[in-house]
Amino acid sequence: MDHMDCDDHAGGGARRPKLVHQVSRGDDELGRSPKRHSIPPIAAPAAGAEEAAAAFALLRAASSSPHGSSPHGPPADAWAMPPTGPAAAAASAADRPPIAAFTRTLFQLLEGPRDETHCDWSDAGRRIVFTNPRLFGEQVCPRHFRHSEWTSFARMLNLYGFKKMSRTPRLGSAASRAAAAQVFEHPHFSRDSAELHLVARRTKKKASAADDAAAARAAEIEAMRTAEIESHRAPVVELERRLSKLEVENASLRARLRGYEGDVDSEA
């Protein structure tokens, strides 16, 4: 008779059944211990031998690679070290956006001799100090920019997002005020900045359909207001003309009245 024996799983309390084949009752009575026989494995059908061999070959090839042939595994070069050296630096520089010509020229001027460029970094390197704006416009701008005036260069700084941090003095002569030092700064422009490509000329925001409609409505309202004012202006002009005429007539009557009064006095 077959019995069900149970073995414990490793690391758990669950028990699994195990088939045990016991010998005949006569062996028990002779004092021999019962024999336990394991169930022999079932042989694979001969018809699928080729498919099984192919599957086994694929499994063996997958186990020989570090990540297997699973589509979920990382690629072979996933842990490859990134390139270093001049080639890597050149590749990194090529990936960065280009720096505007104005920004690049201004940065080069700040790295030049202060006596010639009339500009320098602040002590912390976060601001630009133009030591003599008048000389900067007269001597530096014609060589590097398309103008020769400080006011034009200041407008360019404003277009590129620079903010003026100093005040122009109000006292003194015009020459001394024009030569007074001026300070500008930009959040992405500094001596050690790696974000010079962000210092770019500001572009006008393209108007949307809603903005166009609002502008058209505002123009219509302004036209209606102008027409209303013109409609009230004509009567006012006519009243002013009549008033002026009455004033002339009044003056004439006063003159005649004074003449009559003089005649009366002379007769008396």
LOZAVO-424499 format. One record per residue (C-alpha): residue number from 1; x, y, z negated; residue in one letter. Coordinates in steps of 0.2 Angstrom, whole numbers, plus 5000, padded with zeros to 4 digits. Layout:
N
n->NUM | xx->X | yy->Y | zz->Z | res->A
...
# end
This chain:
268
n->1 | xx->5000 | yy->5000 | zz->5000 | res->M
n->2 | xx->5006 | yy->5017 | zz->5004 | res->D
n->3 | xx->5008 | yy->5031 | zz->4991 | res->H
n->4 | xx->5010 | yy->5049 | zz->4992 | res->M
n->5 | xx->5025 | yy->5055 | zz->4982 | res->D
n->6 | xx->5029 | yy->5074 | zz->4979 | res->C
n->7 | xx->5045 | yy->5084 | zz->4979 | res->D
n->8 | xx->5048 | yy->5101 | zz->4973 | res->D
n->9 | xx->5053 | yy->5115 | zz->4985 | res->H
n->10 | xx->5069 | yy->5124 | zz->4982 | res->A
n->11 | xx->5066 | yy->5140 | zz->4972 | res->G
n->12 | xx->5047 | yy->5138 | zz->4971 | res->G
n->13 | xx->5033 | yy->5128 | zz->4961 | res->G
n->14 | xx->5024 | yy->5122 | zz->4976 | res->A
n->15 | xx->5025 | yy->5103 | zz->4979 | res->R
n->16 | xx->5025 | yy->5094 | zz->4996 | res->R
n->17 | xx->5019 | yy->5077 | zz->4999 | res->P
n->18 | xx->5031 | yy->5064 | zz->5006 | res->K
n->19 | xx->5026 | yy->5047 | zz->5013 | res->L
n->20 | xx->5034 | yy->5032 | zz->5004 | res->V
n->21 | xx->5033 | yy->5015 | zz->5011 | res->H
n->22 | xx->5034 | yy->5001 | zz->4997 | res->Q
n->23 | xx->5038 | yy->4983 | zz->5000 | res->V
n->24 | xx->5027 | yy->4969 | zz->4995 | res->S
n->25 | xx->5021 | yy->4965 | zz->4978 | res->R
n->26 | xx->5032 | yy->4950 | zz->4977 | res->G
n->27 | xx->5047 | yy->4961 | zz->4977 | res->D
n->28 | xx->5041 | yy->4970 | zz->4962 | res->D
n->29 | xx->5038 | yy->4954 | zz->4953 | res->E
n->30 | xx->5056 | yy->4948 | zz->4956 | res->L
n->31 | xx->5063 | yy->4964 | zz->4948 | res->G
n->32 | xx->5070 | yy->4972 | zz->4964 | res->R
n->33 | xx->5067 | yy->4990 | zz->4965 | res->S
n->34 | xx->5055 | yy->4996 | zz->4979 | res->P
n->35 | xx->5063 | yy->5002 | zz->4995 | res->K
n->36 | xx->5059 | yy->5019 | zz->5002 | res->R
n->37 | xx->5060 | yy->5021 | zz->5021 | res->H
n->38 | xx->5060 | yy->5038 | zz->5030 | res->S
n->39 | xx->5049 | yy->5040 | zz->5045 | res->I
n->40 | xx->5059 | yy->5039 | zz->5061 | res->P
n->41 | xx->5059 | yy->5054 | zz->5073 | res->P
n->42 | xx->5048 | yy->5054 | zz->5088 | res->I
n->43 | xx->5057 | yy->5053 | zz->5104 | res->A
n->44 | xx->5054 | yy->5067 | zz->5117 | res->A
n->45 | xx->5045 | yy->5061 | zz->5132 | res->P
n->46 | xx->5055 | yy->5057 | zz->5147 | res->A
n->47 | xx->5045 | yy->5068 | zz->5159 | res->A
n->48 | xx->5051 | yy->5084 | zz->5150 | res->G
n->49 | xx->5069 | yy->5080 | zz->5148 | res->A
n->50 | xx->5075 | yy->5093 | zz->5161 | res->E
n->51 | xx->5065 | yy->5107 | zz->5153 | res->E
n->52 | xx->5071 | yy->5102 | zz->5136 | res->A
n->53 | xx->5089 | yy->5103 | zz->5142 | res->A
n->54 | xx->5087 | yy->5120 | zz->5150 | res->A
n->55 | xx->5079 | yy->5127 | zz->5135 | res->A
n->56 | xx->5093 | yy->5120 | zz->5124 | res->F
n->57 | xx->5106 | yy->5128 | zz->5136 | res->A
n->58 | xx->5097 | yy->5145 | zz->5134 | res->L
n->59 | xx->5097 | yy->5143 | zz->5115 | res->L
n->60 | xx->5115 | yy->5139 | zz->5115 | res->R
n->61 | xx->5120 | yy->5154 | zz->5126 | res->A
n->62 | xx->5109 | yy->5166 | zz->5115 | res->A
n->63 | xx->5118 | yy->5160 | zz->5099 | res->S
n->64 | xx->5135 | yy->5162 | zz->5106 | res->S
n->65 | xx->5132 | yy->5181 | zz->5108 | res->S
n->66 | xx->5133 | yy->5194 | zz->5094 | res->P
n->67 | xx->5116 | yy->5200 | zz->5096 | res->H
n->68 | xx->5108 | yy->5186 | zz->5106 | res->G
n->69 | xx->5098 | yy->5189 | zz->5122 | res->S
n->70 | xx->5082 | yy->5196 | zz->5113 | res->S
n->71 | xx->5076 | yy->5211 | zz->5121 | res->P
n->72 | xx->5074 | yy->5218 | zz->5103 | res->H
n->73 | xx->5092 | yy->5217 | zz->5099 | res->G
n->74 | xx->5104 | yy->5232 | zz->5101 | res->P
n->75 | xx->5114 | yy->5233 | zz->5117 | res->P
n->76 | xx->5132 | yy->5227 | zz->5118 | res->A
n->77 | xx->5140 | yy->5245 | zz->5117 | res->D
n->78 | xx->5128 | yy->5251 | zz->5103 | res->A
n->79 | xx->5142 | yy->5251 | zz->5090 | res->W
n->80 | xx->5156 | yy->5258 | zz->5102 | res->A
n->81 | xx->5166 | yy->5272 | zz->5096 | res->M
n->82 | xx->5163 | yy->5289 | zz->5104 | res->P
n->83 | xx->5176 | yy->5296 | zz->5115 | res->P
n->84 | xx->5189 | yy->5308 | zz->5107 | res->T
n->85 | xx->5202 | yy->5319 | zz->5113 | res->G
n->86 | xx->5203 | yy->5332 | zz->5127 | res->P
n->87 | xx->5191 | yy->5323 | zz->5138 | res->A
n->88 | xx->5178 | yy->5322 | zz->5125 | res->A
n->89 | xx->5180 | yy->5341 | zz->5121 | res->A
n->90 | xx->5178 | yy->5345 | zz->5139 | res->A
n->91 | xx->5163 | yy->5334 | zz->5141 | res->A
n->92 | xx->5155 | yy->5342 | zz->5125 | res->S
n->93 | xx->5159 | yy->5360 | zz->5132 | res->A
n->94 | xx->5151 | yy->5355 | zz->5149 | res->A
n->95 | xx->5135 | yy->5350 | zz->5140 | res->D
n->96 | xx->5133 | yy->5367 | zz->5131 | res->R
n->97 | xx->5123 | yy->5380 | zz->5140 | res->P
n->98 | xx->5133 | yy->5394 | zz->5148 | res->P
n->99 | xx->5138 | yy->5410 | zz->5139 | res->I
n->100 | xx->5132 | yy->5426 | zz->5146 | res->A
n->101 | xx->5145 | yy->5437 | zz->5155 | res->A
n->102 | xx->5141 | yy->5452 | zz->5143 | res->F
n->103 | xx->5143 | yy->5441 | zz->5128 | res->T
n->104 | xx->5159 | yy->5433 | zz->5134 | res->R
n->105 | xx->5167 | yy->5450 | zz->5138 | res->T
n->106 | xx->5162 | yy->5458 | zz->5121 | res->L
n->107 | xx->5169 | yy->5443 | zz->5112 | res->F
n->108 | xx->5186 | yy->5445 | zz->5122 | res->Q
n->109 | xx->5187 | yy->5464 | zz->5118 | res->L
n->110 | xx->5185 | yy->5460 | zz->5099 | res->L
n->111 | xx->5199 | yy->5448 | zz->5100 | res->E
n->112 | xx->5210 | yy->5461 | zz->5109 | res->G
n->113 | xx->5221 | yy->5475 | zz->5101 | res->P
n->114 | xx->5210 | yy->5487 | zz->5091 | res->R
n->115 | xx->5219 | yy->5503 | zz->5097 | res->D
n->116 | xx->5215 | yy->5499 | zz->5115 | res->E
n->117 | xx->5197 | yy->5492 | zz->5113 | res->T
n->118 | xx->5191 | yy->5504 | zz->5100 | res->H
n->119 | xx->5181 | yy->5490 | zz->5092 | res->C
n->120 | xx->5185 | yy->5476 | zz->5079 | res->D
n->121 | xx->5177 | yy->5463 | zz->5068 | res->W
n->122 | xx->5171 | yy->5468 | zz->5050 | res->S
n->123 | xx->5181 | yy->5460 | zz->5036 | res->D
n->124 | xx->5169 | yy->5445 | zz->5035 | res->A
n->125 | xx->5168 | yy->5443 | zz->5054 | res->G
n->126 | xx->5150 | yy->5444 | zz->5055 | res->R
n->127 | xx->5148 | yy->5462 | zz->5062 | res->R
n->128 | xx->5155 | yy->5473 | zz->5076 | res->I
n->129 | xx->5163 | yy->5489 | zz->5071 | res->V
n->130 | xx->5165 | yy->5502 | zz->5085 | res->F
n->131 | xx->5178 | yy->5513 | zz->5078 | res->T
n->132 | xx->5176 | yy->5527 | zz->5091 | res->N
n->133 | xx->5160 | yy->5525 | zz->5102 | res->P
n->134 | xx->5165 | yy->5540 | zz->5112 | res->R
n->135 | xx->5182 | yy->5533 | zz->5117 | res->L
n->136 | xx->5174 | yy->5516 | zz->5119 | res->F
n->137 | xx->5162 | yy->5523 | zz->5132 | res->G
n->138 | xx->5175 | yy->5533 | zz->5141 | res->E
n->139 | xx->5190 | yy->5521 | zz->5142 | res->Q
n->140 | xx->5183 | yy->5503 | zz->5139 | res->V
n->141 | xx->5166 | yy->5503 | zz->5148 | res->C
n->142 | xx->5173 | yy->5508 | zz->5165 | res->P
n->143 | xx->5185 | yy->5494 | zz->5165 | res->R
n->144 | xx->5173 | yy->5480 | zz->5159 | res->H
n->145 | xx->5155 | yy->5486 | zz->5162 | res->F
n->146 | xx->5146 | yy->5496 | zz->5176 | res->R
n->147 | xx->5145 | yy->5512 | zz->5167 | res->H
n->148 | xx->5155 | yy->5525 | zz->5157 | res->S
n->149 | xx->5144 | yy->5530 | zz->5143 | res->E
n->150 | xx->5141 | yy->5524 | zz->5126 | res->W
n->151 | xx->5123 | yy->5527 | zz->5126 | res->T
n->152 | xx->5121 | yy->5515 | zz->5141 | res->S
n->153 | xx->5132 | yy->5502 | zz->5132 | res->F
n->154 | xx->5121 | yy->5504 | zz->5116 | res->A
n->155 | xx->5106 | yy->5500 | zz->5126 | res->R
n->156 | xx->5114 | yy->5484 | zz->5133 | res->M
n->157 | xx->5117 | yy->5479 | zz->5115 | res->L
n->158 | xx->5099 | yy->5482 | zz->5111 | res->N
n->159 | xx->5094 | yy->5471 | zz->5126 | res->L
n->160 | xx->5105 | yy->5457 | zz->5120 | res->Y
n->161 | xx->5097 | yy->5457 | zz->5102 | res->G
n->162 | xx->5110 | yy->5467 | zz->5093 | res->F
n->163 | xx->5104 | yy->5477 | zz->5078 | res->K
n->164 | xx->5112 | yy->5493 | zz->5073 | res->K
n->165 | xx->5117 | yy->5493 | zz->5055 | res->M
n->166 | xx->5124 | yy->5511 | zz->5053 | res->S
n->167 | xx->5117 | yy->5528 | zz->5055 | res->R
n->168 | xx->5123 | yy->5542 | zz->5066 | res->T
n->169 | xx->5128 | yy->5557 | zz->5056 | res->P
n->170 | xx->5117 | yy->5572 | zz->5057 | res->R
n->171 | xx->5130 | yy->5585 | zz->5051 | res->L
n->172 | xx->5145 | yy->5591 | zz->5060 | res->G
n->173 | xx->5149 | yy->5595 | zz->5078 | res->S
n->174 | xx->5142 | yy->5585 | zz->5093 | res->A
n->175 | xx->5160 | yy->5578 | zz->5096 | res->A
n->176 | xx->5162 | yy->5572 | zz->5078 | res->S
n->177 | xx->5145 | yy->5564 | zz->5078 | res->R
n->178 | xx->5149 | yy->5555 | zz->5095 | res->A
n->179 | xx->5166 | yy->5549 | zz->5088 | res->A
n->180 | xx->5158 | yy->5542 | zz->5071 | res->A
n->181 | xx->5160 | yy->5523 | zz->5069 | res->A
n->182 | xx->5145 | yy->5512 | zz->5072 | res->Q
n->183 | xx->5141 | yy->5495 | zz->5066 | res->V
n->184 | xx->5131 | yy->5481 | zz->5075 | res->F
n->185 | xx->5127 | yy->5463 | zz->5071 | res->E
n->186 | xx->5118 | yy->5448 | zz->5079 | res->H
n->187 | xx->5113 | yy->5432 | zz->5070 | res->P
n->188 | xx->5122 | yy->5421 | zz->5083 | res->H
n->189 | xx->5137 | yy->5432 | zz->5086 | res->F
n->190 | xx->5152 | yy->5431 | zz->5074 | res->S
n->191 | xx->5170 | yy->5428 | zz->5074 | res->R
n->192 | xx->5168 | yy->5409 | zz->5071 | res->D
n->193 | xx->5152 | yy->5407 | zz->5079 | res->S
n->194 | xx->5148 | yy->5391 | zz->5090 | res->A
n->195 | xx->5132 | yy->5398 | zz->5096 | res->E
n->196 | xx->5137 | yy->5412 | zz->5108 | res->L
n->197 | xx->5126 | yy->5404 | zz->5121 | res->H
n->198 | xx->5111 | yy->5410 | zz->5111 | res->L
n->199 | xx->5116 | yy->5428 | zz->5113 | res->V
n->200 | xx->5107 | yy->5431 | zz->5129 | res->A
n->201 | xx->5097 | yy->5445 | zz->5137 | res->R
n->202 | xx->5079 | yy->5447 | zz->5131 | res->R
n->203 | xx->5066 | yy->5444 | zz->5144 | res->T
n->204 | xx->5049 | yy->5452 | zz->5145 | res->K
n->205 | xx->5036 | yy->5440 | zz->5140 | res->K
n->206 | xx->5025 | yy->5434 | zz->5155 | res->K
n->207 | xx->5007 | yy->5441 | zz->5152 | res->A
n->208 | xx->4994 | yy->5428 | zz->5151 | res->S
n->209 | xx->4977 | yy->5428 | zz->5158 | res->A
n->210 | xx->4970 | yy->5434 | zz->5141 | res->A
n->211 | xx->4983 | yy->5448 | zz->5141 | res->D
n->212 | xx->4978 | yy->5453 | zz->5158 | res->D
n->213 | xx->4960 | yy->5454 | zz->5154 | res->A
n->214 | xx->4963 | yy->5464 | zz->5138 | res->A
n->215 | xx->4973 | yy->5476 | zz->5148 | res->A
n->216 | xx->4960 | yy->5478 | zz->5162 | res->A
n->217 | xx->4947 | yy->5481 | zz->5148 | res->R
n->218 | xx->4957 | yy->5494 | zz->5140 | res->A
n->219 | xx->4960 | yy->5503 | zz->5157 | res->A
n->220 | xx->4941 | yy->5502 | zz->5160 | res->E
n->221 | xx->4937 | yy->5510 | zz->5143 | res->I
n->222 | xx->4950 | yy->5524 | zz->5146 | res->E
n->223 | xx->4943 | yy->5527 | zz->5163 | res->A
n->224 | xx->4925 | yy->5529 | zz->5156 | res->M
n->225 | xx->4932 | yy->5540 | zz->5142 | res->R
n->226 | xx->4940 | yy->5551 | zz->5155 | res->T
n->227 | xx->4924 | yy->5552 | zz->5165 | res->A
n->228 | xx->4914 | yy->5557 | zz->5150 | res->E
n->229 | xx->4926 | yy->5571 | zz->5145 | res->I
n->230 | xx->4926 | yy->5577 | zz->5163 | res->E
n->231 | xx->4907 | yy->5577 | zz->5163 | res->S
n->232 | xx->4907 | yy->5588 | zz->5147 | res->H
n->233 | xx->4921 | yy->5599 | zz->5154 | res->R
n->234 | xx->4911 | yy->5606 | zz->5168 | res->A
n->235 | xx->4897 | yy->5614 | zz->5158 | res->P
n->236 | xx->4910 | yy->5621 | zz->5146 | res->V
n->237 | xx->4919 | yy->5629 | zz->5160 | res->V
n->238 | xx->4903 | yy->5637 | zz->5167 | res->E
n->239 | xx->4899 | yy->5644 | zz->5149 | res->L
n->240 | xx->4917 | yy->5651 | zz->5148 | res->E
n->241 | xx->4914 | yy->5659 | zz->5165 | res->R
n->242 | xx->4898 | yy->5667 | zz->5159 | res->R
n->243 | xx->4905 | yy->5673 | zz->5143 | res->L
n->244 | xx->4919 | yy->5681 | zz->5152 | res->S
n->245 | xx->4907 | yy->5690 | zz->5163 | res->K
n->246 | xx->4897 | yy->5696 | zz->5149 | res->L
n->247 | xx->4912 | yy->5702 | zz->5140 | res->E
n->248 | xx->4916 | yy->5713 | zz->5156 | res->V
n->249 | xx->4899 | yy->5719 | zz->5157 | res->E
n->250 | xx->4899 | yy->5723 | zz->5138 | res->N
n->251 | xx->4915 | yy->5733 | zz->5140 | res->A
n->252 | xx->4908 | yy->5743 | zz->5154 | res->S
n->253 | xx->4892 | yy->5747 | zz->5144 | res->L
n->254 | xx->4903 | yy->5753 | zz->5130 | res->R
n->255 | xx->4912 | yy->5764 | zz->5141 | res->A
n->256 | xx->4897 | yy->5772 | zz->5148 | res->R
n->257 | xx->4890 | yy->5774 | zz->5131 | res->L
n->258 | xx->4905 | yy->5783 | zz->5125 | res->R
n->259 | xx->4903 | yy->5794 | zz->5141 | res->G
n->260 | xx->4885 | yy->5798 | zz->5136 | res->Y
n->261 | xx->4890 | yy->5802 | zz->5119 | res->E
n->262 | xx->4903 | yy->5814 | zz->5125 | res->G
n->263 | xx->4891 | yy->5823 | zz->5136 | res->D
n->264 | xx->4879 | yy->5825 | zz->5122 | res->V
n->265 | xx->4892 | yy->5833 | zz->5110 | res->D
n->266 | xx->4898 | yy->5845 | zz->5124 | res->S
n->267 | xx->4880 | yy->5851 | zz->5127 | res->E
n->268 | xx->4878 | yy->5854 | zz->5108 | res->A
# end
